[in-house]
Amino acid sequence: PRPIQILPLSARTPTALTTLAHHLADHLEHHHTPLHDTAHTLQTGRHHHPYRHALITTTHTHAITHLRQPPTTTGAAPGRRPVVFMFPGGGAQYVGMGRGLYETEPVYREHLDACAEAALPHLGLDVRELLHAPAQDAEAARQQLTRTAPALAALFSVEYALARLWMSWGITPEAMIGHSLGEYVAACLAGVFTPADALALVVTRGHLIEELPEGAMLGVPLDEDEVVRRLGDRLDLAAVNGPGQCVVSGPAAEVDRFAAELAADGVDTGRRLRIRAAGHSRMLDPVLERFAAVVRGIRLNAPSIPYPSNVTGTWVTDAEATDPAYWVAHLRRTVRFGDGLRCLLDKGGDPVLLEVGPGRGLSALASLHTGAAGGSPYTRTSLRHPKDEVGDVEHLAGALADLWCRGVDVDWDAFGAPEGRRRVSLPGYPFEGRSYRIGVPAAPPAAPQPVGGPEPAATPALEANLSEAVHRRPELATPYVAPRDELEEMVTGVWQRLLGYDRVGVDDNFYSLGGHSLAATRVVSELRGAFDVQLPLERILQAVTPAEQAAVVRSLLLEKLETMTDEEAAGLLDEGRRR
């Protein structure tokens, strides 16, 4: 059995869901039913109702404890909810990505092995040795993954194997979107080329780029027009990922100069991509014809699953996907990921945007857009970020459970097939009967309250920002907790303005709200300006809730106040409020 089990619970009302969870806790306390059999029975032997909760657990004790707590209820909309696969590009790779899945998931292992074997003749090394390097070899593997060819081959292999794993569980995409290299994965799944041909292209692309002088790519938190105005004639616009989210590319020295100019103008730039290349820039011009010759030797087919083009920002056509010139343009021209995402969201259907690859970069970019329902689209990641402490298996199980809670169909039989599980006797559905007296009109039942009670009202300061907000606060695993003092209120106000939400709770996770490194640098800049303190960027990146960030600011303020007179301290605080 897998080390982590998913216990899905559903009911017609929130109160019945709570009762069902308590009954199951009582049963597990008195009957030591194997967890994997309990999970299998709940997954395949029960009707799936609108109010849903799924528990990720490893032991009976853990399951019993959490089943007795009020479940986090998710109301699944009627009908099948569509899923869109999003595939990251270069820069997202890291040593160890997907290692836990390789050890536990046969389907993932099968497809990763096939990709590694297909890439080996072209690459000259086994990507599995880089991905699963032991601790003593991790630094050498990390250095290899900064090279373009190994990085792209490893990313393609992991993303393709991960997509096949999702599809084996019945999670089939209605549409897909990729970022740069990610479009190769989308095209391969859509049947444009085979995995072996795709890897030949990917590795060739990487080798050709490695022949060129070293370049760099830098995230810039400005709109496209402003970036183009500043670029000059040595750098290129490599990607437009959304509002105020661009990437510039070119020689490393020129990128450094550009970053210094932005800093001098008070613009906090993001971090460089983890790849030593100037993708989608004029530096690639000398190798374009050689790449075209390789593409012309590969059979290209019309796509069977729709996906937006990085080149045009709208749905790729059969003529484009089967034209070698398109793939040459795809290598050289600006990645219009933001336009493609807008095109995809305009299709409607309230899809779940599932990031099929390492990290959460595309999910953060998607959160900057508005879905068909008016709020931010719902996103979910498949693989952990390299700084996350949770393991690969637990992270993926949580993603699968969350998709089911939100109305996505899951083939639970296929999910449980490798474990050889069986059904067992468990408590049945807790029907909620009501008594009526004959001849006496029954009082209408009270409207059921959501499990856990209603969220607290926003504070007056938060209410004042409602008219300026772009999106409503999304559904999060943590309940809303209002700011408890003026400092926390100021920090949540900064988050609201920069992330575009009507309110933010002090326990809300920065990354769950769609935050990313560029937004983090903006937060640091605002807090530095408000309090006139030197906030270390790393400390703020490690503080992922407003409460934690307020604590960092508070400690720095206290250190500063200790050196001031009372009048100077009062003036500092008044100035912070004004700012």
N, C-alpha and C positions, 0 to 999 in steps of 0.2 A: 504493500500500500504506500501511497504518497505520504510524506511526513506531515503534510498539512491537509486537512479535510474541510470541505465546504458544506455547511448545514443550511439549506435554503428553507425558509418558512414563508408562508403566504396565507392571507385570509381575506374575507370580504369587508372587514372593518378593522380599524386600529385596535379596538378593545379585544376583539377575537384573536388578533395576532399576539397581543400580550399574554392572553390566557394560553394560547398554543405554546408559546415559549416556556411558560411556567410548567405546563404539563410535561413537556419534553424534559425539562430539568429534573422534575420529580422522577420521571422514568429512568433517566440515566443514573440518578443517585441510587436507585434500588435494583437496577438491572445493568450488569456490566456488559452491555451490548457493544461489540467492536465498532469503533467510530466510523471506519470506512463502510461498514454495512449500514449503519444509521444514516450516513450521508447518502449512500446509494438509494436507500428506501425513500428518503425525503426528495431526492432529485427525480426519481423515475416513477414513484408510486403514489404521488399526490397531484391533485389538480393545482394549477398555478393561478392564484387569485390576484386582484389588483394591488392589495397592500402587502408589501414584500420586505423581508429582512433576511440577510444571509450572514451567518457567523463563520469566520475563519478560525479554525481551532486545531490544536495538536494533542490535547489530552482531555479526559473526562472531567477532571477538576476545572480546567479552564472553561470548558463548554458549560458546565453547570453554573459556574459563577456568573458568566456573561449572559446566559439565558434568563437568569433571575433579574437582570437589570432591564429597564425599559428599552425595548428595541428601537433602533433608528428606522422609522418607517419611511419607505419610498413608495409612492403611488405610481404604478406602471400604467401608462396610457393603453387603452384597448387597441388591439391590432399589433402587428409585427413592427417593431421599431427598426429602421434601417441603420446600418453601420457603414462608415467610411474609413478606409485604411489610409493612414498618413505615414510616409516613409522619409526619415531624415537623410541628410546628405553628409558630405565630408565635414569632419570636425567633431562629430558626436561620439566617435569611437573611444574605447578605453579597454585596457587589459582586464580580462575577467568578465566582459559582458556576455551574458547568457550561459556562464559556466554551470550554474545550478540547474538550468533546464537541460543542458547536455547530459547531466548525470542522472536525471529523473524522468525525462520525457522521451520515449522512443521515437515518436514522429519527428520531433525537433532534431534529435541526434541523427536520424536517417538522412534528413535533407541537408543538415550542415555537413555531414560526411561527404555527401554527393557533391556539394558545392566546393568543398576543400579539395577533393580529388580532381574536379574539373579545372580548378584554378592552378593546381600544382605545376603542370607543364609550362604554363605561361608565366607564372610568378617565380618559380624556382624555389619556393618554400611553402610549408604547410601552415595555413592560417590558424589551424587549431593549436599549433605550438605557441602562437602569439596570444590567442584568446585565452588559453588555459595554462599559461606559463606559471610554474611554481614561484613561490615568493622570492627565491634567490635569483631568478631570471626575469623578474617582473620589470625592472628598469630597462634591461636590454630590449624586452618586448615592447615597452612603451616607446622607446626610441624608434624601433622599426615601424610602429603604427603612426609616427609622424611623417613617414614617407608616403607619398601619394598612392603608389600601386598597392602595397600591402593594406593600407587603411581602407581604400575603396573596395578591395576584394573581401576584406573581413566584414565590412559593413554590409555589403550585398549579401554575403553568405548568411549572416545572422538575421537580417531582415527577411530574406526569402524563407529561411527555415521557420522563423517565428510566424510569418503569415500562413505557412502551410499548417502549422500547429493550430492556429486559430480556426482555420477552415476545417480541419479535421474534427473540431468540436461544434461544427454547424454555424460558425460565425463567418458568413460569406458576405463580402463587401458589395453594397449597391454601387459604389463608385470608389475611386482611389485618387490620391494625389501624392506626388513625391517632390522632394526638394533636391534639385540637381541630380546627384547619383540616385536618389530615391525614385526618380522617374524611371530608371532602368528596372527597378524591382517591380513597380506598377506595370510597366510594359511587359515584363516577363510573365507576371501572373495573368495578364490579359492575353497572352499568347502571341505577342508581337515577335518575340524570339525565344529560343529555348534557354534554360539556365546555363548550359555549356557555352552557347554563343554569347549570351549576355556577359558571362564572366570573361570570355576572350576579349570582348569590347572594353569592359571595365578595366582589366589589367593593362591592355594596350593603351588606353587613355591615360592610365597612371604612369606607365613607363615613358610615354611621350612628354608628359608634363615634367617628369623628373629630369629629362635631358635639358630642360630650360634653366636659366638662372633662377636662384631662389627668390620666391616672392612671398607675399603675405596678404592676408584678408582681415579686415577690421569692421566690426559692427559700429554703426553710427546712428544715434537716436534722433535723426532729422528726416523730414519728408524728402521725397525724391527731388523736387525742384530745387530745394535748398542745397542738397548734396551735389547735384549736377553743377550748380552755380559755383561751388567751391572747388571742384575737382581739379581744374587745370588740364594740361595736355599730357600728363604722365600716368594718371590713374584712371580706372574705369569703374563704372557702377556695376558691381557684380550681381547684386540681388536687391529686389524691392519686396520685402516680406510683409509689409502692412503699413498702416499709418505710423510715420515716425520711426520706421524700422528698415534701414538700408545697410548694405555691405559694400565697401569699396575694396578694390583689388589692384595690385601692381607690385613693382619692385619694393623689397622690404624697406629700403632707406626712404623711399618716397612715402610709404605708408606711415613710417615713424614721423616724418616731417608733417604729414597731414594731421596725424593725431596731436602733435604738439601745437599746431595752429588752432585746432578745435579747443584744446585745453586753455590756450591763451584767451580764447573768446568765451570761456566759461561753459563749454559743452563737455559734459562727461561722456567719454566714449566707452564702448563695451570692450570686452577682451578679444584678443585675436583668436581666430579659429585654430584648432590644434592640427594644422596641416601646413607644410612648408611649400606652398604653391600659390600662384596668383590666378586662381580659377576665374573663368569668364572675363578675361581681360585680353588686351592686345598682345600680351606676352605669349599667348597661345598661337598667334597667327603663323609662325614658322612650321608648326606641326599639323595644321588643319588638313592639308592635302594627303598626308600619310595616313591620318585617321580616316579620311574619306575612303581611301583605297581598301582599308580593312572592313569598313561598313559595307562597301559594295560587294564583298565576298560572302556576306551573311544573308540568309533568307529572312525577309521581313514580312509579317502577316498583319492583317487588319486586327485591331484590338477587339476582344469580346466583352470587356468590362470598360465602361467609360472612365476617363480621367482627364483633368485639365492639363494643358501643355505649359511647361515652364517658358517656352519661347513666346507664345501668343497670349497666355493668361486666360484662354478660353478652352472649350472642349477640343481635344485633339481629334483630327479627322483621319479617316482611313488613308487618304492620300499622304498626309504628313507622316504618319507612323511608318509607312512603307517606303518612304523616300530617304535614301542615304543622306541627301543634303540637309534634311531636317535634323538628323543626329549630329551633323557637323555644326549646324547653327546652335543646337542645344549645348554643345561644348563651349562655344564662344560667346554667345549673347547673354544679356542680363536675364537672371532667373526671376520671372514675374510670379513668384509664389503668392503674394498678396492678392493679385488679380485672380489667380486660379482658385484661391480659397473663397473669394467673393463670388465667383462664378458657381462654385459648388454649393455654397450656402443659399444662393438665390434660387436654387432648384427646389428648396423647401423640404418638407418631410421630417423636420426636426431630427436629423441623424445624430448618432453618437460618433464623435470624431476620435478614432482609436489610433494612437501613435504606435506604430509597429516598428520598433527599433529602440536603440538606447536613449535614455534620458527623457527630457520633457520640453525640448526646445520648440518643436512645432506646436505643441499644446499651448505653450505660452503665447506664441504668435497668433494662434487661432482665437485666443481669449480676447484679443484686441478688436475682433470683428463682432458684428451683430448678427445673430441668427434670425430665422424666419419668425420666431415668436417674439422678437424684440429684445431679448437679453443675449448674453454671451452664449455661444454654442457649448454643449456639454462635451468635454474632452476627457480622455482617460489614457494613461500610459501603460505600456506592456512590460518594459524593462526598467529596473531601478536606475536612478541617477547614480554616478560613481560615488557620491558622498553619502548616499542613503545607507542606513544601517540595516534595513530590512533585506532579506535574501531574495534571490530571483524567483524561487518557487512561491514564496509567500506573496511577493508583489504581484505575480501573474494570477495567483488564485484570487487575490483581492480584486483585481481587474475583472476577472470572469464573473465573480459574484456580483460586482457592482453593475456590470452590463445586464445580467439577468434581473436584478432589482429594478432596472430602468426600462424593462420591457423588451429586451433583446432575446430572441429565441436561442436556446442552447440545446445541443444534442447531448443530453446527460448520459445516455447509453454509451455513446462513443467516448465521452470523457472518462467514464469509469471502466471501460473495456480492459485496459492494461492491468487492472487490479484484481480482476476475477471476483467481483463482489456479489453478495446475495441480499435478497430482501429479508427484513426481520419485522417482528411485531412492534409497532410504535403507537402512541396515543393518536386517536382519530381527531376529526375536526371538532372544535368546541362550538357547537351551534348555540346561538344566543336566543333562547326562547323568551317570550313575554306572556304574562298571565292577563286574561280578560274575563270580566264578569258579564254573564249573559244579560242583555237588556240595559247595561250601563255603558254609555259612551266612554271609550278609552281615551285617556289623555295622550296627546301626541308625544312620542318619545323625544327626549332631549337630543339635540344634535351632538353626535360623538365628537369629543375633543381629540385633536391629534395626540398621539402618544408622546409623553414628555411635556405636554402643556404648550400653550402658545408662547411664541417668542416675546421677550420683553419689548416694550415700545422703545423707539429711539429717543435719545436725549434731545433737548431743544436745539443744541448745536448741530446735531446730526440732521434733525428735521429741516433746519435752515438750508442744508446742502441738497435736499431732495430735488429741487428744481434744476440744479446744475448737474446732477448725476447722469451718466450715460446708461448704466445698466443697474438692474436690481441685484442685490447680493445673491450669489448662486447658492444652491443647496450644498452644504458642506457636512462633513462628518461631525464637526464640532458645533454645538449650539451657539447662537449669538449671545455674547456677553458685552454689555455696554461699558464704555470707559468709566473707570472708578475715580479718576482725579483729572486735574487740568492737564497734566503732562501726557497721560494716556489719550486724552481727548485730542491734543494737538498732534500726536503721532498718528492716530487713526484718521484725522483730517487730512494729513499728508498722503496716506495710503488711498483715501477716497478720491482725492484729486488726481493722483497719478495713475491709479488703476481703473478709475471711472466707475466706481460703485456708489450706490446711494448711502450705504453704511457699511462699516467694517467693525467686527467685534475684536476685543483685545486678545482673544485666543485663536483668531483665524490665522491659518498658515499662509505665508506669503506666496508659496508656490501653488497652493490649492486655489488661490485667487488669480492665477495666471501670471504671477510675478516671474521675472527672469533677471539675468545679470544686468542688462541695460536699465531696467526699471529700478533695480537695487541701487545703481549708481545715482539715479535721480533722487531716490529717497535720501541717500547720504547727503547729496548736495543741498536738499531742502532743509534737512535737520541741522546741517552745519550752519546754514544761513540763519535759521531761526534762533539758534542758541549760541552762535559764535563759539563753538567748540570744535576741536579737531577729532572727528569721529573716524576711527580706523575702519576702512572698508571691510576687512575680514571679520571684524567683530559684528558689524551689522549683518553681513551675509550669514553668520552663524546664528544670529537672533532672528528667528523666522516668524514671530508673532509681534503685534504691537506692544504687548505687555513686556516681552523680552527686550525689544528695542527701547522702550521707555526706561527700562531698568538700566540699560547701558548709558543712555543720555543722563539719567539721574546720577549715576556714579561719577561721570565726568563733570557734571555740574557741581556736585559736592566738592570734588577736588579743586575746582576753580574757585568756588565760593569761599573755601577755607583761606584763600590768600587775599580776600577782599574785605573792605570795610562794609558796614551794614548799608550805607548809602549806595556804594558801588554795586552791592549784591541786589538791592531793590531795583536799581536802574537796569541791571542786566536782565532781570526777570520781566520787567515792564517792556523792555525792548524785544524780548523773545515773543511776548504776547502780541505786540504790534506787528512784528514780522509774520 
